[in-house]
Amino acid sequence: MGQSTSTPSPIPPKSEPVGSNAQAPAKCPVDHSAMKKTAQPQAPAQCPVQHDDNINPRNQMPALQQHPISLNQEASLSTERVSSTIPRDERGTWDYPSPQQFYNALVRKGWETPEEHIDTMVDIHNFLNEQAWGEVLKWEERVDGSDLQLAKFQGRPGELSPKARFFMLAGRVFPSKFGSEPPFDRHDWIVRRRTGEQVRYVIDYYSLPDEPDGTPVFSLDVRPALDSFSSVKERISFAAEEGWAKFRQNQPSKNE
């Protein structure tokens, strides 16, 4: 819960609640070296899906077309959409964009990426969102956690959350303890509880230093936004519990 390291893996993935200290970061088995060579260095890292014009009010995204929109696309891409495990309403779950829709979103942003990398990028995108939902569930278990739905969401790339700004500042002052790199993406998720109450969650997506073999590592910081008394109480309660646990862990054993 809170900040966790995540990566897609052929083995059932797990997300570790680590606060601000990761022990053994999970790593991605995919070779991304070719993708890095084709990336445009001047473009800021962020979610490729555009969130501005002709948007759907439920997901704050434009309608994503299922046919190629770029004359430079040489290979055909799948139009099959994968269902997530994230409940949308009582009728079903959210569907992820198909590889063709994802590629079209990249084209709209001006990031024309070789088609052979799209399937991997979609898998990582979907995996990270599943991990984010898992972290939301951990928070919600502290309240009730049953019959939750993701009512709507919004990507806010380039908009730093107050917590991200704080960590960037702390990273400049205490570089050995905090990173100074900004998150590569931010989402705001509106979660609907079974009572009908809606709670906003802020999710910061970070890229951590690659493993020695070039494997990328990601970190997600998921928490309820500080815009209601109940969310503030939960954040304070969790911080106190985490602080107490770390204090007890650092105490010498009675047998020593």
Solvent accessible surface area in square Angstrom, and as a share of the most:
residue,aa,sasa,rsa
1,M,18,0.08
2,G,6,0.06
3,Q,38,0.17
4,S,0,0.00
5,T,3,0.02
6,S,0,0.00
7,T,3,0.02
8,P,16,0.10
9,S,41,0.27
10,P,116,0.73
11,I,125,0.64
12,P,118,0.74
13,P,64,0.40
14,K,148,0.63
15,S,24,0.16
16,E,49,0.22
17,P,79,0.50
18,V,21,0.12
19,G,14,0.13
20,S,59,0.38
21,N,94,0.48
22,A,44,0.34
23,Q,154,0.68
24,A,69,0.53
25,P,52,0.32
26,A,34,0.27
27,K,103,0.44
28,C,1,0.00
29,P,82,0.52
30,V,54,0.31
31,D,111,0.58
32,H,14,0.06
33,S,57,0.37
34,A,49,0.38
35,M,31,0.14
36,K,109,0.46
37,K,172,0.73
38,T,62,0.36
39,A,63,0.49
40,Q,77,0.34
41,P,129,0.81
42,Q,139,0.62
43,A,30,0.23
44,P,92,0.58
45,A,75,0.58
46,Q,40,0.18
47,C,8,0.05
48,P,15,0.09
49,V,1,0.01
50,Q,27,0.12
51,H,28,0.12
52,D,89,0.46
53,D,63,0.33
54,N,131,0.67
55,I,68,0.35
56,N,58,0.30
57,P,98,0.62
58,R,65,0.24
59,N,21,0.11
60,Q,36,0.16
61,M,21,0.09
62,P,8,0.05
63,A,89,0.69
64,L,29,0.14
65,Q,90,0.40
66,Q,68,0.30
67,H,101,0.45
68,P,76,0.48
69,I,65,0.33
70,S,15,0.09
71,L,188,0.93
72,N,103,0.53
73,Q,24,0.11
74,E,162,0.73
75,A,51,0.40
76,S,109,0.70
77,L,26,0.13
78,S,54,0.35
79,T,70,0.41
80,E,128,0.57
81,R,107,0.39
82,V,86,0.49
83,S,74,0.48
84,S,8,0.05
85,T,94,0.54
86,I,6,0.03
87,P,39,0.25
88,R,71,0.26
89,D,22,0.11
90,E,147,0.66
91,R,203,0.74
92,G,34,0.32
93,T,54,0.31
94,W,17,0.06
95,D,63,0.33
96,Y,17,0.06
97,P,10,0.06
98,S,0,0.00
99,P,16,0.10
100,Q,4,0.02
101,Q,9,0.04
102,F,6,0.02
103,Y,4,0.01
104,N,3,0.02
105,A,0,0.00
106,L,3,0.01
107,V,27,0.15
108,R,90,0.33
109,K,67,0.28
110,G,44,0.43
111,W,44,0.15
112,E,71,0.32
113,T,23,0.13
114,P,34,0.21
115,E,24,0.11
116,E,129,0.58
117,H,25,0.11
118,I,0,0.00
119,D,82,0.42
120,T,30,0.17
121,M,41,0.18
122,V,9,0.05
123,D,85,0.44
124,I,18,0.09
125,H,32,0.14
126,N,16,0.08
127,F,23,0.10
128,L,10,0.05
129,N,12,0.06
130,E,45,0.20
131,Q,20,0.09
132,A,0,0.00
133,W,11,0.04
134,G,27,0.26
135,E,0,0.00
136,V,0,0.00
137,L,60,0.30
138,K,63,0.27
139,W,7,0.03
140,E,0,0.00
141,E,123,0.55
142,R,76,0.28
143,V,73,0.42
144,D,68,0.35
145,G,23,0.22
146,S,41,0.27
147,D,102,0.53
148,L,10,0.05
149,Q,33,0.15
150,L,4,0.02
151,A,6,0.04
152,K,86,0.36
153,F,30,0.12
154,Q,68,0.30
155,G,4,0.04
156,R,60,0.22
157,P,30,0.19
158,G,79,0.76
159,E,83,0.37
160,L,43,0.21
161,S,1,0.01
162,P,112,0.70
163,K,56,0.24
164,A,0,0.00
165,R,144,0.53
166,F,120,0.50
167,F,38,0.16
168,M,27,0.12
169,L,107,0.53
170,A,10,0.08
171,G,3,0.03
172,R,156,0.57
173,V,92,0.53
174,F,113,0.47
175,P,101,0.63
176,S,109,0.71
177,K,154,0.65
178,F,57,0.24
179,G,57,0.55
180,S,49,0.32
181,E,126,0.57
182,P,60,0.38
183,P,16,0.10
184,F,44,0.18
185,D,8,0.04
186,R,17,0.06
187,H,11,0.05
188,D,8,0.04
189,W,5,0.02
190,I,30,0.15
191,V,0,0.00
192,R,70,0.25
193,R,30,0.11
194,R,152,0.55
195,T,112,0.65
196,G,45,0.44
197,E,79,0.35
198,Q,95,0.42
199,V,8,0.05
200,R,70,0.25
201,Y,3,0.01
202,V,9,0.05
203,I,0,0.00
204,D,0,0.00
205,Y,7,0.03
206,Y,23,0.09
207,S,69,0.44
208,L,53,0.26
209,P,116,0.73
210,D,63,0.32
211,E,42,0.19
212,P,142,0.90
213,D,106,0.55
214,G,33,0.31
215,T,11,0.06
216,P,16,0.10
217,V,3,0.01
218,F,23,0.09
219,S,2,0.02
220,L,1,0.00
221,D,1,0.00
222,V,0,0.00
223,R,8,0.03
224,P,5,0.03
225,A,4,0.03
226,L,105,0.52
227,D,85,0.44
228,S,48,0.31
229,F,165,0.69
230,S,42,0.27
231,S,5,0.03
232,V,52,0.30
233,K,110,0.46
234,E,29,0.13
235,R,50,0.18
236,I,114,0.58
237,S,39,0.25
238,F,36,0.15
239,A,60,0.47
240,A,63,0.49
241,E,90,0.40
242,E,47,0.21
243,G,38,0.37
244,W,148,0.52
245,A,57,0.44
246,K,76,0.32
247,F,105,0.44
248,R,156,0.57
249,Q,139,0.62
250,N,118,0.61
251,Q,86,0.38
252,P,99,0.62
253,S,59,0.38
254,K,208,0.88
255,N,149,0.77
256,E,162,0.73
